[in-house]
Amino acid sequence: MKFSQMPYQRPDIEVAGKYLRSAAARFSSAAGFDEADAVFRETDSFIGRTETMFTLAHIRHTINTEDEFYDGEMAFIDEVQPQLEEALQQWKLAVLGTKFRREFSEKYCELMFTNTEIALKTFSPEIIPELQKENALTTEYSKLLASAQIPFEGGVYTLSQLNPLKLDPDDDRRHAAWRAEADWYCANRNRLDGIYDELVRLRDAMGRKLGFDGYTPLGYCRMTRNCYTKEDVEKFRAAVVKYLVPLADAVYRRQARRLGKPYPMGYPDNALEFRSGNPKPFGSAEDILAQGKRFYHELSPETAQFIDFMYENELLDVLSRKGKAGGGYCSSLYAYKSPFIFANFNGTAGDVEVITHEAGHAFANYTARDVIPAECQWPTLEACEVHSMSMEFFAWPWLDGFFGKDTAKFRFTHLSGALTFIPYGTLVDHFQHIVYEHPEMTPARRHEVWKELTAVYMPWMKQDPALPFYGEGRAWQRQRHIYASPFYYIDYCLAQTVALQFWAEIQKDPEAAWEKYMAYTRPAGTRTFRELVEIAGLSSPFGEEALRQVAQAAGTWLENYDLSGIE
């Protein structure tokens, strides 16, 4: 079904709660496995339909945050979702207590029980008021950023629309665009501080009400960390500092030489990778979408079927416009077995990365569309990010059709950007750990912590006091995940480490690499992240070996890459 034709109906939370409580009772009293399984599948379908309504409202709200109807629906959902969680918990307890666990594990997967055990630690009716307030605050943050109207050179821009100007090769114009953006953030600094301060204290209170020592262990459970610990993440961060930070530092030193700038550079100059300008797609949005279709048609039969389904059913909304929320994401409309891609094209290389990155998520979900239970159609988030980041590298043979004369530039910046991103993402994670370990921290102290960690993870970044907002250590406030999805960001770093291994495999044998990718993708959420990496024959990102290998292989490629003739 086309997205525009999908009907939305506000879920009746009272009816849904009664259904789930009844289903839990029927499931628990089932005389045999077949009877229990019938209730299980029926209830899974019901939950999927309810979630689809929530997702439809969210997508349509982010497409136009000024739409009063869906703005109201999101306010309703923010209020009732925590209430529904109480009934969902009764259902989960019934599933966990089944006497047919062995049969369910054999038919579906054992991991669904492990994940349910983790999920049950994250909720109690006692925290419903905090969950409602958390939803409202994260929605407020999103709407605040979407409302930005930034005057620049006689025009008015959203944050997404300003991004191309922040990459302009003209130094004066680029710096002016960064200053215009910084001025908007500074004008809203008090509310940005206030929203986050409320969120940190709310989350800490939730953790303590649930019996945790603060928010961090609750945050790990909310992220369904089912195969690694906080200590594993700390080891990963140490390996990033040891292997990736020096390599990224060398990339930025080389960039400063290309630009004729003193090292270290500030945000506006680090954003410009070549004096002649960063690589850009050479066609229109329609051209990018058409080349994306060609890429997926030629990559494999599976991806050809997938991309036709997406385009034919209007499952992409990618153009930036007034009132549209910023950023990009991929969601799943379970009732229609349909992924959905949301993005903001703005004329930069990021437009192409949407077609590869977000569509990598969508392809994985499309591949898993028949997996039961629906919650196992997606693995945990770090595993999901491997789908998307690796798909970006599989697109390399088709880059000419996206970038034309800028293809050589893009290959270099894509790989170097994958490497330099990991220290930044690790910084985001480390920052959040410190914040939630000290929820009493003042906003001013949080900015100081960000500046201190930036010196460790991004020594190439000059923290220029002359540029407001950035010089004050507030750059983290642009990162939506810090507000809306705490502890998510390390998932990108772990995934990038695996994706870079796929990049190395592609350089050796693209067809064999694709088979490994499909071996990783097909199990969906029925296996843990560690298990999926092992199934694909790759190295776990935990410990030093994977990062050491990645740094060596990619570092050698970048050092030997011919940039002659490119200014």
C-alpha positions as CSV (number, residue, x, y, z in Angstrom):
1,M,0.0,0.0,0.0
2,K,1.2,3.5,-0.8
3,F,2.2,5.6,2.2
4,S,-0.3,8.3,1.4
5,Q,-3.1,5.8,1.4
6,M,-2.3,4.2,4.8
7,P,-5.1,5.1,7.1
8,Y,-4.4,6.5,10.6
9,Q,-6.7,5.7,13.5
10,R,-5.9,6.8,17.0
11,P,-5.4,3.6,19.1
12,D,-7.9,3.2,21.9
13,I,-5.5,2.7,24.8
14,E,-8.2,1.3,27.2
15,V,-9.3,-1.3,24.6
16,A,-5.6,-2.1,23.9
17,G,-4.9,-2.6,27.6
18,K,-7.9,-4.9,28.0
19,Y,-6.9,-6.9,25.0
20,L,-3.3,-7.4,26.2
21,R,-4.4,-8.4,29.7
22,S,-6.8,-10.9,28.2
23,A,-4.2,-12.2,25.9
24,A,-1.8,-12.7,28.8
25,A,-4.4,-14.7,30.6
26,R,-5.3,-16.8,27.6
27,F,-1.6,-17.5,26.8
28,S,-0.8,-18.5,30.4
29,S,-3.8,-20.9,30.6
30,A,-3.2,-22.6,27.2
31,A,-3.3,-26.3,27.5
32,G,-0.7,-27.0,24.7
33,F,1.9,-25.3,22.7
34,D,-0.3,-25.0,19.6
35,E,-2.9,-23.1,21.5
36,A,-0.3,-20.9,23.2
37,D,1.4,-20.3,19.8
38,A,-1.9,-19.1,18.3
39,V,-2.4,-16.6,21.0
40,F,1.2,-15.5,20.7
41,R,1.0,-14.9,16.9
42,E,-2.4,-13.1,17.3
43,T,-1.0,-10.8,20.0
44,D,2.1,-10.1,18.1
45,S,0.0,-9.0,15.2
46,F,-2.1,-6.8,17.5
47,I,0.9,-5.1,19.0
48,G,2.3,-4.6,15.5
49,R,-0.9,-2.8,14.3
50,T,-0.9,-0.6,17.4
51,E,2.8,0.3,16.9
52,T,2.1,1.1,13.2
53,M,-0.4,3.7,14.2
54,F,2.1,5.3,16.6
55,T,4.7,5.2,13.8
56,L,2.4,6.7,11.2
57,A,1.6,9.6,13.5
58,H,5.3,10.2,14.2
59,I,6.3,10.1,10.6
60,R,3.6,12.5,9.5
61,H,4.4,14.8,12.4
62,T,8.1,14.9,11.4
63,I,7.2,15.5,7.8
64,N,5.4,18.6,8.9
65,T,5.7,19.7,12.5
66,E,3.3,22.5,11.8
67,D,0.4,20.1,11.0
68,E,-1.9,20.7,14.0
69,F,-3.6,17.3,13.7
70,Y,-0.5,15.2,14.0
71,D,1.0,17.6,16.5
72,G,-2.0,16.8,18.7
73,E,-1.6,13.1,18.0
74,M,2.0,13.2,19.1
75,A,1.0,15.0,22.3
76,F,-1.6,12.2,22.8
77,I,0.9,9.4,22.1
78,D,3.5,11.0,24.4
79,E,0.9,10.8,27.2
80,V,-0.5,7.3,26.6
81,Q,2.4,5.2,25.5
82,P,3.8,4.9,29.0
83,Q,0.3,3.9,30.2
84,L,0.1,1.1,27.6
85,E,3.5,-0.1,28.7
86,E,1.9,-1.4,31.9
87,A,-0.4,-3.8,29.9
88,L,2.5,-4.7,27.7
89,Q,4.5,-5.7,30.7
90,Q,1.8,-8.1,31.8
91,W,2.0,-9.7,28.3
92,K,5.8,-9.9,28.5
93,L,5.6,-11.5,32.0
94,A,3.2,-14.1,30.6
95,V,5.6,-14.9,27.7
96,L,8.5,-15.1,30.0
97,G,6.7,-17.5,32.3
98,T,5.5,-19.9,29.6
99,K,6.0,-23.6,30.2
100,F,6.6,-23.9,26.5
101,R,9.8,-21.9,26.4
102,R,11.7,-24.7,24.7
103,E,9.2,-25.0,21.9
104,F,9.0,-21.2,21.4
105,S,12.8,-21.0,21.3
106,E,13.0,-23.8,18.7
107,K,10.3,-22.3,16.5
108,Y,11.3,-18.6,16.8
109,C,14.4,-17.9,18.9
110,E,15.8,-18.0,22.4
111,L,16.9,-14.4,22.2
112,M,13.4,-13.1,22.4
113,F,13.3,-14.4,26.0
114,T,16.6,-12.8,26.8
115,N,15.5,-9.4,25.4
116,T,12.2,-9.7,27.3
117,E,14.0,-10.2,30.5
118,I,16.0,-7.1,29.9
119,A,12.9,-5.1,28.8
120,L,11.1,-5.9,32.0
121,K,13.8,-4.2,34.0
122,T,13.0,-0.9,32.3
123,F,9.5,-0.3,33.4
124,S,7.2,0.0,36.4
125,P,3.9,1.9,36.7
126,E,5.7,4.1,39.2
127,I,7.7,5.8,36.5
128,I,4.8,6.6,34.1
129,P,4.8,10.3,35.0
130,E,8.6,10.5,34.3
131,L,8.1,8.7,31.0
132,Q,5.4,11.1,29.9
133,K,7.5,14.1,30.8
134,E,10.5,12.6,29.0
135,N,8.4,12.1,25.8
136,A,7.2,15.7,26.0
137,L,10.7,17.1,26.5
138,T,12.2,15.2,23.6
139,T,9.3,16.2,21.3
140,E,9.9,19.8,22.4
141,Y,13.6,19.6,21.5
142,S,12.8,18.2,18.1
143,K,10.2,20.9,17.5
144,L,12.6,23.6,18.7
145,L,15.2,22.6,16.1
146,A,12.6,22.2,13.4
147,S,11.3,25.7,14.1
148,A,14.6,27.4,13.3
149,Q,14.3,30.2,10.8
150,I,17.9,31.6,10.3
151,P,18.4,34.8,8.3
152,F,21.3,34.7,6.0
153,E,22.2,36.8,2.9
154,G,18.7,38.1,2.5
155,G,17.1,34.6,2.8
156,V,15.7,32.5,5.6
157,Y,16.9,28.9,6.2
158,T,16.1,25.9,8.4
159,L,19.1,24.2,10.0
160,S,19.1,21.5,7.3
161,Q,18.9,24.1,4.5
162,L,21.8,26.0,5.9
163,N,24.1,23.0,5.8
164,P,25.3,23.4,2.2
165,L,26.3,27.0,3.0
166,K,28.4,25.8,5.9
167,L,30.5,23.9,3.3
168,D,31.0,26.7,0.9
169,P,34.6,26.9,-0.5
170,D,34.6,30.7,0.1
171,D,36.1,31.2,3.5
172,D,34.2,34.3,4.4
173,R,30.8,32.9,3.3
174,R,31.4,29.6,5.0
175,H,32.4,31.2,8.3
176,A,29.4,33.6,8.1
177,A,27.1,30.6,7.7
178,W,28.6,28.9,10.7
179,R,28.2,32.1,12.7
180,A,24.6,32.4,11.6
181,E,23.8,28.9,12.8
182,A,25.7,29.5,16.1
183,D,23.8,32.7,16.7
184,W,20.5,30.8,16.5
185,Y,21.7,28.2,18.9
186,C,23.0,30.9,21.3
187,A,19.6,32.6,21.1
188,N,18.0,29.4,22.3
189,R,20.8,28.4,24.7
190,N,18.7,28.7,27.9
191,R,16.0,26.4,26.6
192,L,18.5,23.9,25.2
193,D,20.2,23.8,28.6
194,G,16.9,23.6,30.4
195,I,15.4,20.7,28.4
196,Y,18.6,18.6,28.8
197,D,18.9,19.4,32.5
198,E,15.3,18.2,33.0
199,L,15.9,15.1,31.0
200,V,19.0,14.1,32.9
201,R,17.3,14.5,36.3
202,L,14.2,12.7,35.1
203,R,16.2,9.8,33.8
204,D,18.3,9.6,37.0
205,A,15.0,9.5,39.0
206,M,13.6,6.7,36.8
207,G,16.7,4.6,37.3
208,R,16.6,5.0,41.0
209,K,12.9,4.2,41.2
210,L,13.6,1.0,39.3
211,G,16.3,0.0,41.7
212,F,19.3,1.0,39.6
213,D,22.2,3.1,40.8
214,G,21.3,6.0,38.6
215,Y,20.4,6.1,34.9
216,T,23.4,4.4,33.2
217,P,22.5,0.8,34.0
218,L,18.8,1.5,33.1
219,G,20.1,3.2,29.9
220,Y,22.0,0.0,28.9
221,C,18.8,-2.0,29.5
222,R,16.7,0.4,27.4
223,M,19.3,-0.1,24.6
224,T,18.9,-3.9,25.0
225,R,22.6,-4.5,25.6
226,N,22.4,-8.3,25.5
227,C,25.9,-9.3,24.7
228,Y,28.3,-6.6,26.1
229,T,28.8,-4.4,29.1
230,K,29.8,-0.9,30.1
231,E,33.3,-2.4,30.7
232,D,33.4,-3.6,27.1
233,V,32.5,-0.1,25.9
234,E,35.3,1.4,28.1
235,K,37.8,-1.0,26.4
236,F,36.5,0.1,23.0
237,R,36.9,3.7,23.9
238,A,40.5,3.1,25.0
239,A,41.3,1.4,21.7
240,V,39.8,4.3,19.8
241,V,42.2,6.7,21.6
242,K,45.1,4.4,20.9
243,Y,44.5,3.5,17.2
244,L,41.9,5.9,15.6
245,V,42.7,9.3,17.2
246,P,46.3,9.4,15.8
247,L,45.1,8.3,12.4
248,A,42.2,10.8,12.4
249,D,44.7,13.5,13.5
250,A,46.9,12.7,10.5
251,V,43.9,13.0,8.2
252,Y,43.1,16.5,9.5
253,R,46.8,17.6,9.4
254,R,46.8,16.6,5.7
255,Q,43.6,18.5,5.2
256,A,45.0,21.7,6.8
257,R,47.9,21.5,4.4
258,R,45.6,21.2,1.4
259,L,43.6,24.2,2.6
260,G,46.7,26.3,3.5
261,K,45.4,26.7,7.1
262,P,47.3,26.5,10.4
263,Y,46.7,23.4,12.4
264,P,44.5,22.9,14.4
265,M,41.5,24.3,12.6
266,G,38.1,25.3,13.9
267,Y,34.7,23.9,13.0
268,P,34.2,26.0,9.8
269,D,37.6,25.0,8.3
270,N,37.5,21.3,9.4
271,A,34.2,21.2,7.5
272,L,35.9,22.0,4.2
273,E,37.9,19.1,2.9
274,F,39.2,20.5,-0.4
275,R,40.0,24.1,-1.4
276,S,37.8,23.6,-4.5
277,G,34.9,22.4,-2.3
278,N,33.6,19.2,-0.9
279,P,32.3,16.5,-3.3
280,K,28.7,17.2,-4.4
281,P,26.2,15.1,-6.3
282,F,26.1,16.4,-9.8
283,G,22.4,16.0,-10.4
284,S,19.0,16.9,-9.0
285,A,17.2,15.1,-6.2
286,E,15.4,13.1,-8.9
287,D,18.7,12.2,-10.5
288,I,20.0,10.9,-7.1
289,L,16.9,8.8,-6.6
290,A,17.2,7.4,-10.1
291,Q,20.8,6.5,-9.6
292,G,19.9,4.9,-6.3
293,K,17.4,2.7,-8.1
294,R,20.0,1.7,-10.6
295,F,22.5,0.9,-7.8
296,Y,20.1,-1.4,-6.0
297,H,18.9,-3.0,-9.3
298,E,22.4,-4.0,-10.2
299,L,23.7,-4.9,-6.8
300,S,21.6,-8.0,-6.3
301,P,18.2,-9.5,-7.0
302,E,17.2,-9.0,-3.4
303,T,18.0,-5.3,-3.4
304,A,16.3,-4.8,-6.8
305,Q,13.0,-6.2,-5.5
306,F,13.4,-4.0,-2.4
307,I,14.0,-0.7,-4.1
308,D,11.1,-1.1,-6.5
309,F,8.8,-1.8,-3.5
310,M,10.0,1.4,-1.8
311,Y,9.6,3.7,-4.8
312,E,6.3,2.3,-5.9
313,N,4.8,2.7,-2.4
314,E,6.0,6.2,-1.7
315,L,8.1,5.0,1.2
316,L,10.7,7.8,1.0
317,D,10.3,11.5,2.0
318,V,13.6,13.1,1.4
319,L,13.3,16.8,0.4
320,S,14.0,19.5,3.0
321,R,11.3,22.1,3.5
322,K,9.9,24.6,6.0
323,G,8.4,22.9,9.1
324,K,10.0,19.5,8.4
325,A,11.9,18.0,11.3
326,G,15.7,17.8,10.8
327,G,17.8,14.7,10.4
328,G,17.0,11.4,8.9
329,Y,15.8,8.0,10.0
330,C,14.3,4.7,8.9
331,S,11.1,3.4,10.6
332,S,9.1,0.2,10.1
333,L,5.3,0.1,9.5
334,Y,4.8,-3.4,10.8
335,A,1.2,-3.8,9.7
336,Y,2.1,-3.1,6.1
337,K,5.5,-4.9,6.1
338,S,7.0,-1.6,4.9
339,P,10.1,0.3,5.9
340,F,9.9,4.1,5.6
341,I,12.8,6.5,4.9
342,F,12.8,10.1,6.2
343,A,15.5,12.5,5.2
344,N,16.4,16.1,4.3
345,F,18.2,16.5,1.0
346,N,20.2,19.7,0.8
347,G,22.5,19.3,-2.2
348,T,25.5,17.8,-0.3
349,A,27.1,14.4,-0.4
350,G,24.8,13.5,2.5
351,D,22.0,13.2,0.0
352,V,23.7,10.2,-1.6
353,E,24.5,8.8,1.8
354,V,20.8,8.8,2.6
355,I,20.1,6.6,-0.4
356,T,22.8,4.2,0.8
357,H,22.7,4.5,4.6
358,E,19.0,4.8,5.4
359,A,18.1,2.4,2.6
360,G,20.6,0.0,4.1
361,H,18.4,0.0,7.2
362,A,15.3,-0.3,5.1
363,F,16.6,-3.2,3.1
364,A,17.5,-5.1,6.2
365,N,14.0,-4.5,7.6
366,Y,12.4,-5.5,4.2
367,T,14.4,-8.7,4.3
368,A,13.1,-9.5,7.8
369,R,9.5,-8.4,7.2
370,D,8.1,-11.9,7.9
371,V,10.1,-12.6,11.0
372,I,8.0,-13.4,14.1
373,P,7.8,-11.9,16.6
374,A,7.9,-8.4,15.0
375,E,10.3,-7.1,17.7
376,C,12.9,-9.5,16.2
377,Q,12.6,-8.0,12.7
378,W,15.3,-5.6,13.9
379,P,18.5,-6.6,15.8
380,T,19.8,-4.3,18.5
381,L,20.8,-0.9,17.2
382,E,24.6,-1.3,16.9
383,A,23.8,-4.4,14.7
384,C,21.3,-2.3,12.7
385,E,23.9,0.4,12.0
386,V,26.2,-2.2,10.4
387,H,23.5,-2.7,7.7
388,S,23.5,1.0,6.8
389,M,27.1,1.9,7.1
390,S,28.2,-1.2,5.2
391,M,25.7,-0.5,2.4
392,E,27.4,2.9,1.9
393,F,30.6,1.0,0.9
394,F,28.8,-1.4,-1.4
395,A,27.8,1.6,-3.4
396,W,31.3,2.5,-4.4
397,P,31.3,0.9,-7.9
398,W,28.2,3.1,-8.7
399,L,29.6,6.4,-7.3
400,D,30.3,7.9,-10.8
401,G,26.5,8.0,-11.4
402,F,26.1,10.1,-8.2
403,F,29.2,12.3,-8.2
404,G,30.7,12.4,-11.7
405,K,33.9,14.4,-11.6
406,D,33.8,14.5,-7.8
407,T,33.9,10.7,-7.5
408,A,37.6,10.6,-6.5
409,K,37.0,13.3,-3.9
410,F,34.1,11.4,-2.5
411,R,35.9,8.1,-2.2
412,F,38.6,9.7,-0.2
413,T,36.3,11.8,2.1
414,H,33.9,8.8,2.6
415,L,36.6,6.5,3.9
416,S,38.4,9.2,5.9
417,G,35.1,10.4,7.3
418,A,34.2,6.9,8.4
419,L,37.5,6.8,10.4
420,T,37.3,10.3,11.8
421,F,33.7,9.8,12.8
422,I,34.6,7.1,15.3
423,P,36.5,9.4,17.7
424,Y,33.6,11.9,17.6
425,G,31.0,9.2,18.3
426,T,33.1,7.8,21.1
427,L,33.4,11.3,22.6
428,V,29.6,11.6,22.5
429,D,29.3,8.3,24.4
430,H,32.0,9.2,27.0
431,F,30.3,12.6,27.6
432,Q,27.0,10.9,28.3
433,H,28.5,8.5,30.8
434,I,30.0,11.3,32.7
435,V,26.8,13.3,32.6
436,Y,24.6,10.5,34.0
437,E,27.2,9.6,36.6
438,H,26.8,13.2,37.9
439,P,23.2,14.2,37.3
440,E,23.7,17.1,39.7
441,M,26.2,18.7,37.2
442,T,25.3,22.3,36.2
443,P,24.8,23.1,32.5
444,A,28.0,25.2,32.6
445,R,30.0,22.2,33.9
446,R,28.6,20.0,31.2
447,H,30.0,22.4,28.6
448,E,33.4,22.3,30.3
449,V,33.3,18.4,30.2
450,W,32.6,18.5,26.5
451,K,35.5,20.8,25.9
452,E,37.8,18.6,28.0
453,L,36.8,15.4,26.1
454,T,37.1,17.1,22.8
455,A,40.8,17.7,23.5
456,V,41.2,14.0,24.0
457,Y,39.2,12.6,21.2
458,M,39.4,15.4,18.6
459,P,42.7,17.2,19.1
460,W,42.4,18.6,15.6
461,M,39.4,20.7,16.6
462,K,40.4,24.3,17.7
463,Q,37.8,25.4,20.2
464,D,37.7,29.0,19.1
465,P,36.1,31.4,21.6
466,A,35.5,33.8,18.8
467,L,32.8,31.5,17.4
468,P,29.9,31.6,19.9
469,F,28.2,28.4,20.8
470,Y,31.0,26.2,19.6
471,G,33.7,28.0,21.5
472,E,31.6,27.7,24.6
473,G,31.6,23.8,24.5
474,R,28.0,23.6,23.4
475,A,28.5,21.7,20.1
476,W,26.9,18.6,21.7
477,Q,23.5,20.3,21.7
478,R,23.2,19.8,18.0
479,Q,23.3,16.1,18.5
480,R,19.7,14.9,18.7
481,H,20.7,11.5,20.1
482,I,22.1,13.0,23.3
483,Y,18.6,14.4,24.0
484,A,16.3,11.7,22.6
485,S,18.3,8.5,22.6
486,P,20.9,8.3,25.4
487,F,23.8,5.8,24.9
488,Y,22.8,5.2,21.3
489,Y,25.8,6.9,19.8
490,I,28.4,4.3,20.6
491,D,26.3,1.9,18.4
492,Y,27.4,3.9,15.4
493,C,31.1,3.5,16.4
494,L,30.9,-0.2,17.0
495,A,29.0,-0.6,13.7
496,Q,31.5,1.5,11.8
497,T,34.3,-0.7,13.0
498,V,32.4,-3.7,11.5
499,A,31.5,-1.8,8.4
500,L,35.1,-0.9,7.7
501,Q,35.9,-4.6,7.8
502,F,33.2,-5.1,5.1
503,W,35.0,-2.3,3.2
504,A,38.2,-4.2,3.4
505,E,36.4,-7.4,2.2
506,I,34.9,-5.5,-0.7
507,Q,38.3,-4.4,-1.9
508,K,39.3,-8.0,-2.1
509,D,36.2,-9.7,-3.5
510,P,32.9,-7.8,-3.8
511,E,30.8,-10.9,-4.4
512,A,32.1,-12.8,-1.4
513,A,31.7,-9.6,0.7
514,W,28.0,-9.4,-0.4
515,E,27.5,-13.0,0.7
516,K,29.0,-12.2,4.1
517,Y,26.7,-9.2,4.3
518,M,23.6,-11.3,3.6
519,A,24.8,-13.9,6.1
520,Y,24.9,-11.0,8.6
521,T,21.6,-9.6,7.6
522,R,19.3,-12.6,7.2
523,P,19.0,-13.6,10.9
524,A,17.7,-10.1,11.7
525,G,17.0,-9.8,15.4
526,T,17.1,-13.5,16.2
527,R,20.9,-13.3,17.0
528,T,23.0,-11.0,19.2
529,F,25.4,-8.4,17.7
530,R,28.4,-10.5,18.6
531,E,26.8,-13.6,17.0
532,L,26.0,-11.7,13.8
533,V,29.6,-10.5,13.5
534,E,30.8,-14.1,14.0
535,I,28.3,-15.5,11.4
536,A,29.8,-13.0,8.9
537,G,33.3,-14.2,9.7
538,L,34.4,-10.8,11.0
539,S,36.3,-9.6,14.1
540,S,34.4,-8.4,17.2
541,P,34.9,-4.6,17.7
542,F,35.6,-5.1,21.4
543,G,39.2,-5.3,22.4
544,E,42.0,-3.9,20.2
545,E,42.4,-6.3,17.3
546,A,39.5,-5.1,15.1
547,L,40.4,-1.4,15.5
548,R,44.1,-2.1,14.9
549,Q,43.3,-4.0,11.7
550,V,40.9,-1.3,10.5
551,A,43.3,1.5,11.2
552,Q,46.1,-0.3,9.4
553,A,44.1,-1.2,6.3
554,A,42.2,2.1,5.8
555,G,45.2,4.2,6.9
556,T,47.4,2.6,4.2
557,W,44.7,3.1,1.6
558,L,44.3,6.8,2.4
559,E,48.0,7.4,2.5
560,N,48.5,5.9,-0.9
561,Y,45.4,7.4,-2.5
562,D,46.3,9.7,-5.4
563,L,44.9,13.2,-4.7
564,S,47.1,14.9,-7.4
565,G,45.1,17.2,-9.5
566,I,42.5,17.7,-6.8
567,E,42.7,21.1,-5.1
